[in-house]
Amino acid sequence: MPVSLILAFLWALMAGLTVAAPRRLLYPAAWVLIASGIPLLGLITIQAGPVWGLIGLGIGAVLIGRPGFGQGET
């Protein structure tokens, strides 16, 4: 398994944990996730191919766009 996919799993785990953070920390956490996710997405595409890159883009968009999805938030 490429290292980039392991890093992507850790990124997704951090994105999921930001939901539990206090509200005042959500925006800084989102900026950190975005700033680290863009180079990670490029690394995934280089190491695992464009299909995995598109899958990573989709997962990242869902996690950043709807961080509380499935947790009872509307």
PDB file of N, CA, C and O in Angstrom:
ATOM      1  N   MET A   1       0.843  -1.167   0.000  1.00  0.00           N
ATOM      2  CA  MET A   1       0.000   0.000   0.000  1.00  0.00           C
ATOM      3  C   MET A   1       0.895   1.239   0.000  1.00  0.00           C
ATOM      4  O   MET A   1       1.812   1.347   0.813  1.00  0.00           O
ATOM      5  N   PRO A   2       0.627   2.165  -0.906  1.00  0.00           N
ATOM      6  CA  PRO A   2       1.447   3.377  -0.952  1.00  0.00           C
ATOM      7  C   PRO A   2       1.323   4.206   0.329  1.00  0.00           C
ATOM      8  O   PRO A   2       0.279   4.222   0.981  1.00  0.00           O
ATOM      9  N   VAL A   3       2.399   4.882   0.663  1.00  0.00           N
ATOM     10  CA  VAL A   3       2.435   5.731   1.850  1.00  0.00           C
ATOM     11  C   VAL A   3       1.384   6.830   1.751  1.00  0.00           C
ATOM     12  O   VAL A   3       0.815   7.239   2.762  1.00  0.00           O
ATOM     13  N   SER A   4       1.128   7.305   0.546  1.00  0.00           N
ATOM     14  CA  SER A   4       0.160   8.384   0.379  1.00  0.00           C
ATOM     15  C   SER A   4      -1.247   7.964   0.803  1.00  0.00           C
ATOM     16  O   SER A   4      -2.000   8.787   1.321  1.00  0.00           O
ATOM     17  N   LEU A   5      -1.611   6.707   0.592  1.00  0.00           N
ATOM     18  CA  LEU A   5      -2.933   6.251   1.009  1.00  0.00           C
ATOM     19  C   LEU A   5      -3.031   6.136   2.527  1.00  0.00           C
ATOM     20  O   LEU A   5      -4.093   6.377   3.101  1.00  0.00           O
ATOM     21  N   ILE A   6      -1.938   5.771   3.174  1.00  0.00           N
ATOM     22  CA  ILE A   6      -1.921   5.739   4.642  1.00  0.00           C
ATOM     23  C   ILE A   6      -2.049   7.156   5.188  1.00  0.00           C
ATOM     24  O   ILE A   6      -2.785   7.390   6.147  1.00  0.00           O
ATOM     25  N   LEU A   7      -1.334   8.099   4.581  1.00  0.00           N
ATOM     26  CA  LEU A   7      -1.451   9.500   5.000  1.00  0.00           C
ATOM     27  C   LEU A   7      -2.858  10.035   4.747  1.00  0.00           C
ATOM     28  O   LEU A   7      -3.370  10.830   5.535  1.00  0.00           O
ATOM     29  N   ALA A   8      -3.481   9.606   3.659  1.00  0.00           N
ATOM     30  CA  ALA A   8      -4.850  10.038   3.366  1.00  0.00           C
ATOM     31  C   ALA A   8      -5.819   9.501   4.416  1.00  0.00           C
ATOM     32  O   ALA A   8      -6.754  10.198   4.810  1.00  0.00           O
ATOM     33  N   PHE A   9      -5.603   8.282   4.866  1.00  0.00           N
ATOM     34  CA  PHE A   9      -6.447   7.725   5.930  1.00  0.00           C
ATOM     35  C   PHE A   9      -6.282   8.536   7.208  1.00  0.00           C
ATOM     36  O   PHE A   9      -7.269   8.834   7.881  1.00  0.00           O
ATOM     37  N   LEU A  10      -5.060   8.894   7.547  1.00  0.00           N
ATOM     38  CA  LEU A  10      -4.828   9.716   8.745  1.00  0.00           C
ATOM     39  C   LEU A  10      -5.441  11.105   8.590  1.00  0.00           C
ATOM     40  O   LEU A  10      -5.957  11.665   9.557  1.00  0.00           O
ATOM     41  N   TRP A  11      -5.389  11.667   7.377  1.00  0.00           N
ATOM     42  CA  TRP A  11      -6.010  12.964   7.121  1.00  0.00           C
ATOM     43  C   TRP A  11      -7.521  12.874   7.319  1.00  0.00           C
ATOM     44  O   TRP A  11      -8.124  13.757   7.929  1.00  0.00           O
ATOM     45  N   ALA A  12      -8.133  11.804   6.802  1.00  0.00           N
ATOM     46  CA  ALA A  12      -9.578  11.620   6.953  1.00  0.00           C
ATOM     47  C   ALA A  12      -9.951  11.424   8.423  1.00  0.00           C
ATOM     48  O   ALA A  12     -10.997  11.897   8.867  1.00  0.00           O
ATOM     49  N   LEU A  13      -9.109  10.737   9.166  1.00  0.00           N
ATOM     50  CA  LEU A  13      -9.354  10.559  10.595  1.00  0.00           C
ATOM     51  C   LEU A  13      -9.298  11.907  11.315  1.00  0.00           C
ATOM     52  O   LEU A  13     -10.144  12.192  12.162  1.00  0.00           O
ATOM     53  N   MET A  14      -8.312  12.732  10.984  1.00  0.00           N
ATOM     54  CA  MET A  14      -8.231  14.066  11.590  1.00  0.00           C
ATOM     55  C   MET A  14      -9.431  14.916  11.197  1.00  0.00           C
ATOM     56  O   MET A  14      -9.941  15.676  12.020  1.00  0.00           O
ATOM     57  N   ALA A  15      -9.888  14.802   9.961  1.00  0.00           N
ATOM     58  CA  ALA A  15     -11.061  15.559   9.517  1.00  0.00           C
ATOM     59  C   ALA A  15     -12.302  15.113  10.279  1.00  0.00           C
ATOM     60  O   ALA A  15     -13.155  15.935  10.615  1.00  0.00           O
ATOM     61  N   GLY A  16     -12.403  13.845  10.546  1.00  0.00           N
ATOM     62  CA  GLY A  16     -13.534  13.353  11.327  1.00  0.00           C
ATOM     63  C   GLY A  16     -13.481  13.786  12.779  1.00  0.00           C
ATOM     64  O   GLY A  16     -14.522  14.008  13.398  1.00  0.00           O
ATOM     65  N   LEU A  17     -12.291  13.908  13.325  1.00  0.00           N
ATOM     66  CA  LEU A  17     -12.153  14.319  14.725  1.00  0.00           C
ATOM     67  C   LEU A  17     -12.381  15.808  14.930  1.00  0.00           C
ATOM     68  O   LEU A  17     -12.669  16.236  16.047  1.00  0.00           O
ATOM     69  N   THR A  18     -12.257  16.601  13.883  1.00  0.00           N
ATOM     70  CA  THR A  18     -12.479  18.039  14.037  1.00  0.00           C
ATOM     71  C   THR A  18     -13.934  18.357  14.353  1.00  0.00           C
ATOM     72  O   THR A  18     -14.231  19.439  14.859  1.00  0.00           O
ATOM     73  N   VAL A  19     -14.840  17.438  14.066  1.00  0.00           N
ATOM     74  CA  VAL A  19     -16.248  17.653  14.399  1.00  0.00           C
ATOM     75  C   VAL A  19     -16.417  17.766  15.906  1.00  0.00           C
ATOM     76  O   VAL A  19     -17.285  18.500  16.376  1.00  0.00           O
ATOM     77  N   ALA A  20     -15.607  17.056  16.661  1.00  0.00           N
ATOM     78  CA  ALA A  20     -15.706  17.075  18.118  1.00  0.00           C
ATOM     79  C   ALA A  20     -15.002  18.278  18.742  1.00  0.00           C
ATOM     80  O   ALA A  20     -15.104  18.494  19.949  1.00  0.00           O
ATOM     81  N   ALA A  21     -14.297  19.055  17.941  1.00  0.00           N
ATOM     82  CA  ALA A  21     -13.576  20.224  18.464  1.00  0.00           C
ATOM     83  C   ALA A  21     -14.567  21.340  18.794  1.00  0.00           C
ATOM     84  O   ALA A  21     -15.662  21.390  18.233  1.00  0.00           O
ATOM     85  N   PRO A  22     -14.183  22.228  19.700  1.00  0.00           N
ATOM     86  CA  PRO A  22     -15.047  23.380  19.976  1.00  0.00           C
ATOM     87  C   PRO A  22     -15.260  24.224  18.717  1.00  0.00           C
ATOM     88  O   PRO A  22     -14.418  24.252  17.820  1.00  0.00           O
ATOM     89  N   ARG A  23     -16.392  24.901  18.674  1.00  0.00           N
ATOM     90  CA  ARG A  23     -16.768  25.648  17.476  1.00  0.00           C
ATOM     91  C   ARG A  23     -15.734  26.702  17.074  1.00  0.00           C
ATOM     92  O   ARG A  23     -15.552  26.959  15.885  1.00  0.00           O
ATOM     93  N   ARG A  24     -15.065  27.308  18.037  1.00  0.00           N
ATOM     94  CA  ARG A  24     -14.097  28.358  17.715  1.00  0.00           C
ATOM     95  C   ARG A  24     -12.854  27.805  17.033  1.00  0.00           C
ATOM     96  O   ARG A  24     -12.091  28.569  16.443  1.00  0.00           O
ATOM     97  N   LEU A  25     -12.631  26.502  17.100  1.00  0.00           N
ATOM     98  CA  LEU A  25     -11.463  25.891  16.464  1.00  0.00           C
ATOM     99  C   LEU A  25     -11.771  25.261  15.104  1.00  0.00           C
ATOM    100  O   LEU A  25     -10.869  24.737  14.450  1.00  0.00           O
ATOM    101  N   LEU A  26     -13.024  25.307  14.678  1.00  0.00           N
ATOM    102  CA  LEU A  26     -13.379  24.632  13.433  1.00  0.00           C
ATOM    103  C   LEU A  26     -12.760  25.288  12.203  1.00  0.00           C
ATOM    104  O   LEU A  26     -12.257  24.590  11.322  1.00  0.00           O
ATOM    105  N   TYR A  27     -12.789  26.625  12.129  1.00  0.00           N
ATOM    106  CA  TYR A  27     -12.225  27.292  10.956  1.00  0.00           C
ATOM    107  C   TYR A  27     -10.710  27.132  10.860  1.00  0.00           C
ATOM    108  O   TYR A  27     -10.214  26.822   9.777  1.00  0.00           O
ATOM    109  N   PRO A  28      -9.951  27.328  11.939  1.00  0.00           N
ATOM    110  CA  PRO A  28      -8.505  27.066  11.813  1.00  0.00           C
ATOM    111  C   PRO A  28      -8.201  25.611  11.447  1.00  0.00           C
ATOM    112  O   PRO A  28      -7.285  25.340  10.671  1.00  0.00           O
ATOM    113  N   ALA A  29      -8.971  24.682  12.007  1.00  0.00           N
ATOM    114  CA  ALA A  29      -8.758  23.274  11.679  1.00  0.00           C
ATOM    115  C   ALA A  29      -9.075  23.009  10.211  1.00  0.00           C
ATOM    116  O   ALA A  29      -8.373  22.242   9.553  1.00  0.00           O
ATOM    117  N   ALA A  30     -10.125  23.639   9.696  1.00  0.00           N
ATOM    118  CA  ALA A  30     -10.471  23.453   8.286  1.00  0.00           C
ATOM    119  C   ALA A  30      -9.373  23.986   7.378  1.00  0.00           C
ATOM    120  O   ALA A  30      -9.053  23.364   6.365  1.00  0.00           O
ATOM    121  N   TRP A  31      -8.790  25.132   7.726  1.00  0.00           N
ATOM    122  CA  TRP A  31      -7.704  25.687   6.907  1.00  0.00           C
ATOM    123  C   TRP A  31      -6.475  24.778   6.931  1.00  0.00           C
ATOM    124  O   TRP A  31      -5.806  24.607   5.912  1.00  0.00           O
ATOM    125  N   VAL A  32      -6.183  24.201   8.086  1.00  0.00           N
ATOM    126  CA  VAL A  32      -5.047  23.272   8.169  1.00  0.00           C
ATOM    127  C   VAL A  32      -5.324  22.024   7.329  1.00  0.00           C
ATOM    128  O   VAL A  32      -4.437  21.529   6.634  1.00  0.00           O
ATOM    129  N   LEU A  33      -6.552  21.522   7.396  1.00  0.00           N
ATOM    130  CA  LEU A  33      -6.890  20.346   6.598  1.00  0.00           C
ATOM    131  C   LEU A  33      -6.823  20.640   5.099  1.00  0.00           C
ATOM    132  O   LEU A  33      -6.359  19.807   4.321  1.00  0.00           O
ATOM    133  N   ILE A  34      -7.281  21.814   4.699  1.00  0.00           N
ATOM    134  CA  ILE A  34      -7.218  22.173   3.285  1.00  0.00           C
ATOM    135  C   ILE A  34      -5.769  22.336   2.837  1.00  0.00           C
ATOM    136  O   ILE A  34      -5.378  21.841   1.779  1.00  0.00           O
ATOM    137  N   ALA A  35      -4.971  23.038   3.655  1.00  0.00           N
ATOM    138  CA  ALA A  35      -3.569  23.276   3.289  1.00  0.00           C
ATOM    139  C   ALA A  35      -2.763  21.985   3.227  1.00  0.00           C
ATOM    140  O   ALA A  35      -1.837  21.875   2.423  1.00  0.00           O
ATOM    141  N   SER A  36      -3.095  21.016   4.054  1.00  0.00           N
ATOM    142  CA  SER A  36      -2.365  19.743   4.012  1.00  0.00           C
ATOM    143  C   SER A  36      -2.979  18.768   3.012  1.00  0.00           C
ATOM    144  O   SER A  36      -2.298  17.864   2.528  1.00  0.00           O
ATOM    145  N   GLY A  37      -4.254  18.945   2.704  1.00  0.00           N
ATOM    146  CA  GLY A  37      -4.927  18.011   1.798  1.00  0.00           C
ATOM    147  C   GLY A  37      -4.582  18.205   0.340  1.00  0.00           C
ATOM    148  O   GLY A  37      -4.562  17.240  -0.424  1.00  0.00           O
ATOM    149  N   ILE A  38      -4.310  19.432  -0.059  1.00  0.00           N
ATOM    150  CA  ILE A  38      -4.003  19.681  -1.476  1.00  0.00           C
ATOM    151  C   ILE A  38      -2.700  18.995  -1.904  1.00  0.00           C
ATOM    152  O   ILE A  38      -2.696  18.297  -2.918  1.00  0.00           O
ATOM    153  N   PRO A  39      -1.589  19.168  -1.165  1.00  0.00           N
ATOM    154  CA  PRO A  39      -0.382  18.425  -1.569  1.00  0.00           C
ATOM    155  C   PRO A  39      -0.542  16.906  -1.418  1.00  0.00           C
ATOM    156  O   PRO A  39       0.023  16.131  -2.190  1.00  0.00           O
ATOM    157  N   LEU A  40      -1.314  16.502  -0.423  1.00  0.00           N
ATOM    158  CA  LEU A  40      -1.555  15.071  -0.233  1.00  0.00           C
ATOM    159  C   LEU A  40      -2.316  14.489  -1.417  1.00  0.00           C
ATOM    160  O   LEU A  40      -2.049  13.365  -1.840  1.00  0.00           O
ATOM    161  N   LEU A  41      -3.260  15.250  -1.947  1.00  0.00           N
ATOM    162  CA  LEU A  41      -4.008  14.797  -3.116  1.00  0.00           C
ATOM    163  C   LEU A  41      -3.086  14.634  -4.330  1.00  0.00           C
ATOM    164  O   LEU A  41      -3.228  13.683  -5.098  1.00  0.00           O
ATOM    165  N   GLY A  42      -2.150  15.558  -4.496  1.00  0.00           N
ATOM    166  CA  GLY A  42      -1.170  15.412  -5.574  1.00  0.00           C
ATOM    167  C   GLY A  42      -0.294  14.188  -5.388  1.00  0.00           C
ATOM    168  O   GLY A  42       0.008  13.481  -6.350  1.00  0.00           O
ATOM    169  N   LEU A  43       0.118  13.934  -4.142  1.00  0.00           N
ATOM    170  CA  LEU A  43       0.947  12.760  -3.858  1.00  0.00           C
ATOM    171  C   LEU A  43       0.184  11.464  -4.128  1.00  0.00           C
ATOM    172  O   LEU A  43       0.742  10.509  -4.668  1.00  0.00           O
ATOM    173  N   ILE A  44      -1.081  11.440  -3.752  1.00  0.00           N
ATOM    174  CA  ILE A  44      -1.909  10.250  -4.028  1.00  0.00           C
ATOM    175  C   ILE A  44      -1.985  10.014  -5.531  1.00  0.00           C
ATOM    176  O   ILE A  44      -1.839   8.882  -5.991  1.00  0.00           O
ATOM    177  N   THR A  45      -2.212  11.073  -6.293  1.00  0.00           N
ATOM    178  CA  THR A  45      -2.330  10.939  -7.743  1.00  0.00           C
ATOM    179  C   THR A  45      -1.033  10.444  -8.372  1.00  0.00           C
ATOM    180  O   THR A  45      -1.057   9.635  -9.300  1.00  0.00           O
ATOM    181  N   ILE A  46       0.094  10.929  -7.868  1.00  0.00           N
ATOM    182  CA  ILE A  46       1.384  10.507  -8.414  1.00  0.00           C
ATOM    183  C   ILE A  46       1.689   9.054  -8.057  1.00  0.00           C
ATOM    184  O   ILE A  46       2.125   8.284  -8.913  1.00  0.00           O
ATOM    185  N   GLN A  47       1.462   8.674  -6.791  1.00  0.00           N
ATOM    186  CA  GLN A  47       1.847   7.337  -6.341  1.00  0.00           C
ATOM    187  C   GLN A  47       0.841   6.254  -6.709  1.00  0.00           C
ATOM    188  O   GLN A  47       1.235   5.147  -7.078  1.00  0.00           O
ATOM    189  N   ALA A  48      -0.464   6.559  -6.612  1.00  0.00           N
ATOM    190  CA  ALA A  48      -1.461   5.508  -6.786  1.00  0.00           C
ATOM    191  C   ALA A  48      -2.243   5.621  -8.087  1.00  0.00           C
ATOM    192  O   ALA A  48      -2.963   4.692  -8.454  1.00  0.00           O
ATOM    193  N   GLY A  49      -2.115   6.749  -8.795  1.00  0.00           N
ATOM    194  CA  GLY A  49      -2.793   6.899 -10.075  1.00  0.00           C
ATOM    195  C   GLY A  49      -3.969   7.846 -10.011  1.00  0.00           C
ATOM    196  O   GLY A  49      -4.429   8.222  -8.933  1.00  0.00           O
ATOM    197  N   PRO A  50      -4.454   8.232 -11.195  1.00  0.00           N
ATOM    198  CA  PRO A  50      -5.522   9.228 -11.254  1.00  0.00           C
ATOM    199  C   PRO A  50      -6.862   8.749 -10.690  1.00  0.00           C
ATOM    200  O   PRO A  50      -7.643   9.562 -10.196  1.00  0.00           O
ATOM    201  N   VAL A  51      -7.134   7.462 -10.755  1.00  0.00           N
ATOM    202  CA  VAL A  51      -8.404   6.967 -10.202  1.00  0.00           C
ATOM    203  C   VAL A  51      -8.430   7.166  -8.694  1.00  0.00           C
ATOM    204  O   VAL A  51      -9.424   7.640  -8.144  1.00  0.00           O
ATOM    205  N   TRP A  52      -7.344   6.805  -8.026  1.00  0.00           N
ATOM    206  CA  TRP A  52      -7.273   7.017  -6.573  1.00  0.00           C
ATOM    207  C   TRP A  52      -7.241   8.501  -6.240  1.00  0.00           C
ATOM    208  O   TRP A  52      -7.750   8.913  -5.198  1.00  0.00           O
ATOM    209  N   GLY A  53      -6.655   9.300  -7.106  1.00  0.00           N
ATOM    210  CA  GLY A  53      -6.667  10.744  -6.905  1.00  0.00           C
ATOM    211  C   GLY A  53      -8.076  11.307  -6.945  1.00  0.00           C
ATOM    212  O   GLY A  53      -8.431  12.158  -6.130  1.00  0.00           O
ATOM    213  N   LEU A  54      -8.881  10.838  -7.886  1.00  0.00           N
ATOM    214  CA  LEU A  54     -10.275  11.284  -7.954  1.00  0.00           C
ATOM    215  C   LEU A  54     -11.090  10.775  -6.766  1.00  0.00           C
ATOM    216  O   LEU A  54     -11.959  11.485  -6.260  1.00  0.00           O
ATOM    217  N   ILE A  55     -10.817   9.562  -6.323  1.00  0.00           N
ATOM    218  CA  ILE A  55     -11.494   9.047  -5.132  1.00  0.00           C
ATOM    219  C   ILE A  55     -11.128   9.895  -3.919  1.00  0.00           C
ATOM    220  O   ILE A  55     -11.991  10.243  -3.115  1.00  0.00           O
ATOM    221  N   GLY A  56      -9.848  10.224  -3.792  1.00  0.00           N
ATOM    222  CA  GLY A  56      -9.412  11.076  -2.688  1.00  0.00           C
ATOM    223  C   GLY A  56     -10.029  12.458  -2.755  1.00  0.00           C
ATOM    224  O   GLY A  56     -10.386  13.024  -1.722  1.00  0.00           O
ATOM    225  N   LEU A  57     -10.161  13.015  -3.957  1.00  0.00           N
ATOM    226  CA  LEU A  57     -10.802  14.309  -4.122  1.00  0.00           C
ATOM    227  C   LEU A  57     -12.253  14.262  -3.672  1.00  0.00           C
ATOM    228  O   LEU A  57     -12.726  15.176  -2.996  1.00  0.00           O
ATOM    229  N   GLY A  58     -12.956  13.212  -4.039  1.00  0.00           N
ATOM    230  CA  GLY A  58     -14.362  13.072  -3.636  1.00  0.00           C
ATOM    231  C   GLY A  58     -14.522  12.930  -2.139  1.00  0.00           C
ATOM    232  O   GLY A  58     -15.393  13.563  -1.542  1.00  0.00           O
ATOM    233  N   ILE A  59     -13.687  12.104  -1.525  1.00  0.00           N
ATOM    234  CA  ILE A  59     -13.760  11.918  -0.071  1.00  0.00           C
ATOM    235  C   ILE A  59     -13.407  13.205   0.649  1.00  0.00           C
ATOM    236  O   ILE A  59     -14.060  13.574   1.625  1.00  0.00           O
ATOM    237  N   GLY A  60     -12.378  13.890   0.174  1.00  0.00           N
ATOM    238  CA  GLY A  60     -11.995  15.155   0.792  1.00  0.00           C
ATOM    239  C   GLY A  60     -13.075  16.208   0.674  1.00  0.00           C
ATOM    240  O   GLY A  60     -13.303  16.966   1.616  1.00  0.00           O
ATOM    241  N   ALA A  61     -13.746  16.269  -0.469  1.00  0.00           N
ATOM    242  CA  ALA A  61     -14.817  17.245  -0.657  1.00  0.00           C
ATOM    243  C   ALA A  61     -15.981  16.967   0.280  1.00  0.00           C
ATOM    244  O   ALA A  61     -16.583  17.896   0.820  1.00  0.00           O
ATOM    245  N   VAL A  62     -16.297  15.709   0.473  1.00  0.00           N
ATOM    246  CA  VAL A  62     -17.393  15.359   1.389  1.00  0.00           C
ATOM    247  C   VAL A  62     -17.007  15.695   2.824  1.00  0.00           C
ATOM    248  O   VAL A  62     -17.821  16.253   3.561  1.00  0.00           O
ATOM    249  N   LEU A  63     -15.802  15.374   3.233  1.00  0.00           N
ATOM    250  CA  LEU A  63     -15.398  15.615   4.618  1.00  0.00           C
ATOM    251  C   LEU A  63     -15.239  17.097   4.928  1.00  0.00           C
ATOM    252  O   LEU A  63     -15.571  17.527   6.032  1.00  0.00           O
ATOM    253  N   ILE A  64     -14.738  17.891   3.981  1.00  0.00           N
ATOM    254  CA  ILE A  64     -14.580  19.322   4.222  1.00  0.00           C
ATOM    255  C   ILE A  64     -15.923  20.040   4.067  1.00  0.00           C
ATOM    256  O   ILE A  64     -16.233  20.948   4.840  1.00  0.00           O
ATOM    257  N   GLY A  65     -16.709  19.644   3.089  1.00  0.00           N
ATOM    258  CA  GLY A  65     -17.974  20.324   2.829  1.00  0.00           C
ATOM    259  C   GLY A  65     -19.045  20.045   3.858  1.00  0.00           C
ATOM    260  O   GLY A  65     -19.833  20.934   4.181  1.00  0.00           O
ATOM    261  N   ARG A  66     -19.094  18.835   4.380  1.00  0.00           N
ATOM    262  CA  ARG A  66     -20.111  18.450   5.364  1.00  0.00           C
ATOM    263  C   ARG A  66     -19.445  17.714   6.524  1.00  0.00           C
ATOM    264  O   ARG A  66     -19.601  16.498   6.638  1.00  0.00           O
ATOM    265  N   PRO A  67     -18.701  18.419   7.393  1.00  0.00           N
ATOM    266  CA  PRO A  67     -17.967  17.718   8.442  1.00  0.00           C
ATOM    267  C   PRO A  67     -18.853  17.019   9.463  1.00  0.00           C
ATOM    268  O   PRO A  67     -18.419  16.044  10.076  1.00  0.00           O
ATOM    269  N   GLY A  68     -20.081  17.488   9.664  1.00  0.00           N
ATOM    270  CA  GLY A  68     -20.959  16.845  10.642  1.00  0.00           C
ATOM    271  C   GLY A  68     -21.952  15.895  10.027  1.00  0.00           C
ATOM    272  O   GLY A  68     -22.893  15.466  10.695  1.00  0.00           O
ATOM    273  N   PHE A  69     -21.767  15.556   8.770  1.00  0.00           N
ATOM    274  CA  PHE A  69     -22.713  14.702   8.070  1.00  0.00           C
ATOM    275  C   PHE A  69     -22.827  13.348   8.773  1.00  0.00           C
ATOM    276  O   PHE A  69     -21.822  12.688   9.038  1.00  0.00           O
ATOM    277  N   GLY A  70     -24.037  12.953   9.062  1.00  0.00           N
ATOM    278  CA  GLY A  70     -24.271  11.664   9.705  1.00  0.00           C
ATOM    279  C   GLY A  70     -24.171  11.724  11.212  1.00  0.00           C
ATOM    280  O   GLY A  70     -24.189  10.680  11.862  1.00  0.00           O
ATOM    281  N   GLN A  71     -24.065  12.910  11.795  1.00  0.00           N
ATOM    282  CA  GLN A  71     -23.920  13.022  13.240  1.00  0.00           C
ATOM    283  C   GLN A  71     -25.102  13.749  13.850  1.00  0.00           C
ATOM    284  O   GLN A  71     -24.984  14.319  14.934  1.00  0.00           O
ATOM    285  N   GLY A  72     -26.238  13.737  13.172  1.00  0.00           N
ATOM    286  CA  GLY A  72     -27.433  14.351  13.701  1.00  0.00           C
ATOM    287  C   GLY A  72     -27.568  15.832  13.435  1.00  0.00           C
ATOM    288  O   GLY A  72     -28.538  16.444  13.880  1.00  0.00           O
ATOM    289  N   GLU A  73     -26.615  16.437  12.714  1.00  0.00           N
ATOM    290  CA  GLU A  73     -26.696  17.850  12.394  1.00  0.00           C
ATOM    291  C   GLU A  73     -27.506  18.039  11.130  1.00  0.00           C
ATOM    292  O   GLU A  73     -27.515  17.179  10.250  1.00  0.00           O
ATOM    293  N   THR A  74     -28.181  19.160  11.045  1.00  0.00           N
ATOM    294  CA  THR A  74     -28.951  19.451   9.832  1.00  0.00           C
ATOM    295  C   THR A  74     -28.378  20.649   9.126  1.00  0.00           C
ATOM    296  O   THR A  74     -28.888  21.053   8.081  1.00  0.00           O
TER     297      THR A  74
END
